[in-house]
């Protein structure tokens, strides 16, 4: 059974940093691209970032480019999201999700399994 | 303002049929990119409902169906049930933004 478990959420001040982790199990983690999607309070889903299966090639939404860094450790079956220079508008539940293939390029790829999410609150 | 436009809410009585539209543009749906749909029940993670415009993952009832034409897509739900009450999101890819895009979401209320 595919399982994705996020951790690392919490309360942080504007301008601060936080690192989210997503522990994966139930599938061959190193074979699949992964993504982060967030949902701000009262708003809809927003794609944040994706990374290919072997790592090293990453993609970001304009709203987080230059501030967030996605990475993965395939030896630990774990996905990360390093969030720096956090803003109030970054307050959201952050979900990690799996893609059904190892790449994420110029195509419409869906997310077939999702974690339960980690709440990030940016406030002074 | 989401790149893909969905109605904020729809409603229907048990047993009825409802449709949720997802309108894009020539840089996403109209460019030929596939549309996917997710269901998010209150307090839970999103769940893949329809992928590649018309396909249902195993376990999703055939009461749910998807279609796509031009710059728009639709999700249809027949035989509405109380447990269908949730938020529904469409998703595609936008070549101008070079990334995945979601609709603003539609809240389905079963009367």
Interface residues (C-beta under 8 A of the other chain):
Chain A: X35 X37 X43 X44 X45 X46 X47 X50 X59 X60 X61 X62 X95 X97 X106 X107 X108 X109 X110 X111 X112 X113 X114 X115 X116 X117
Chain B: X2 X33 X34 X35 X36 X38 X40 X44 X45 X46 X47 X48 X51 X52 X57 X87 X89 X91 X92 X93 X95 X97 X98 X99 X100 X101 X102 X103 X104 X105
